[in-house]
Amino acid sequence: MFQRFHTSRFQHLSFATPIMTASRFRTTLYAAVAIVSVAGLADATYLTVQALTGETLSCGGSPDCFRVLGSAYAKVDGIPVALIGALAYFSVFTFATFATFGYARARKFLALMVGMMFLATLWLLYVQAFLLHAYCRYCLFSAAITFLLAGLLIAVPPAQPQPAT
């Protein structure tokens, strides 16, 4: 009798780890993309303010930052590359937030935006390594954030097509 009471009372308790569904995993990854993009937005905003105000950037005494951020490659038609980056990170944050809440079109724009950022980052890393022979710590941080965003999006499982009703 005690055994029967014992098992029926605790039958609903399970020590098994719950399995995350693909939908929940997808939502979690899009939320992570939104959070990570805020770090990139902060970095790019800091560099934009520095570029627009002409303030001296604190790079820990490294002259490489000044060489990179003062180069002709730091602006496109007079617009700081950092401003373009800040707008891109803000777009990623926006699209990722909408994707988190299930907007399919936002997923496509998010993938397109991160893809363009990835290609731009490759170009800017090439410029630093082979044309300027100097590295900016803030720029490398932004590159790492962009690579992380791309990796998170690659990890997103494909959405299941909705059944026709």
C-alpha positions in Angstrom: 0.0 0.0 0.0 2.8 2.5 0.8 4.5 1.7 -2.5 1.4 2.3 -4.5 0.8 5.7 -2.7 4.4 6.6 -3.1 4.5 6.0 -6.8 1.2 7.7 -7.6 2.1 10.7 -5.6 5.4 11.3 -7.2 4.7 10.0 -10.7 4.6 13.4 -12.2 8.1 14.3 -11.1 10.8 13.5 -13.5 14.5 14.0 -13.3 14.9 13.9 -17.1 16.2 17.0 -18.8 13.5 18.6 -20.9 14.3 18.7 -24.6 14.2 22.1 -26.2 12.1 22.2 -29.3 13.4 23.6 -32.6 11.0 26.5 -32.3 12.2 27.4 -28.8 15.8 27.0 -29.9 15.2 29.3 -32.9 13.6 31.9 -30.6 16.5 31.7 -28.2 19.0 32.2 -30.9 17.2 35.2 -32.4 17.0 36.7 -28.9 20.8 36.1 -28.5 21.4 37.8 -31.8 19.5 40.9 -30.6 21.5 41.0 -27.4 24.8 40.6 -29.1 24.0 43.3 -31.6 23.6 45.7 -28.7 27.3 45.2 -27.9 28.2 46.0 -31.6 25.9 49.0 -31.5 27.6 50.4 -28.5 31.1 49.9 -30.1 30.0 51.5 -33.4 28.2 54.3 -31.6 31.4 55.1 -29.6 33.5 55.2 -32.8 30.8 57.3 -34.5 30.8 59.9 -31.8 34.6 59.9 -31.9 34.6 60.4 -35.7 32.0 63.1 -35.7 33.4 65.1 -32.8 37.1 64.6 -33.7 37.9 63.5 -30.1 41.0 61.5 -29.5 40.2 57.9 -29.1 41.6 56.0 -26.1 43.2 52.9 -27.5 45.5 52.1 -24.6 48.4 54.0 -26.2 48.4 52.1 -29.4 49.1 54.2 -32.5 47.4 51.6 -34.7 43.9 52.8 -33.8 44.7 56.3 -34.9 46.2 55.1 -38.1 43.1 53.0 -39.0 40.5 55.4 -37.8 42.3 58.4 -39.5 42.8 56.6 -42.8 40.9 57.3 -46.0 39.2 53.9 -45.5 37.4 55.2 -42.3 34.9 57.2 -44.4 32.7 56.5 -47.4 31.8 59.7 -49.2 32.5 61.7 -46.0 30.3 59.4 -43.9 32.2 57.5 -41.1 32.2 53.8 -41.6 31.4 53.5 -37.9 28.1 55.4 -38.5 27.2 52.8 -41.2 28.1 50.1 -38.7 25.9 51.6 -36.0 23.0 51.7 -38.4 23.7 48.1 -39.4 23.8 46.9 -35.8 20.6 48.8 -35.0 19.0 47.1 -38.0 20.2 43.7 -36.8 18.7 44.4 -33.4 15.4 45.4 -34.9 15.2 42.5 -37.3 16.3 40.0 -34.6 13.7 41.3 -32.2 10.9 40.9 -34.8 12.3 37.4 -35.7 12.2 36.5 -32.1 8.4 37.1 -32.1 7.9 35.0 -35.3 8.0 37.5 -38.2 9.2 35.5 -41.1 10.1 38.5 -43.3 12.3 39.9 -40.5 14.3 36.6 -40.6 15.1 37.2 -44.3 16.1 40.8 -43.7 18.2 39.8 -40.7 20.1 37.2 -42.7 20.6 39.6 -45.6 21.9 42.4 -43.2 24.3 40.1 -41.3 25.5 38.7 -44.6 26.3 42.2 -45.9 28.0 43.0 -42.6 30.1 39.8 -42.8 31.3 40.7 -46.3 32.1 44.3 -45.2 33.9 43.0 -42.2 36.1 40.8 -44.4 36.9 43.8 -46.6 37.8 46.0 -43.6 40.0 43.3 -42.0 41.8 43.0 -45.4 42.3 46.8 -45.4 43.7 46.7 -41.8 46.0 43.7 -42.5 47.3 44.3 -46.0 46.8 47.9 -46.8 47.3 49.8 -43.5 49.3 47.2 -41.7 47.6 48.4 -38.5 44.8 47.1 -36.3 42.2 49.0 -34.4 41.0 47.2 -31.2 37.5 48.6 -31.5 37.3 47.5 -35.2 38.5 44.0 -34.3 35.8 43.8 -31.5 33.2 44.8 -34.1 34.5 42.1 -36.5 34.3 39.5 -33.7 30.7 40.6 -33.0 29.8 40.3 -36.6 31.4 36.8 -36.9 29.4 35.8 -33.7 26.2 37.1 -35.2 26.8 35.2 -38.4 27.6 32.0 -36.4 24.4 32.4 -34.4 22.3 32.8 -37.5 24.0 29.7 -39.1 23.0 27.8 -36.0 19.3 28.7 -36.4 17.3 25.6 -37.5 15.2 26.2 -40.6 11.6 27.2 -40.0 9.0 24.5 -40.6 6.6 25.4 -43.4 3.1 26.2 -42.1 0.4 23.7 -43.2 -2.1 25.0 -45.7 -5.5 25.5 -44.2 
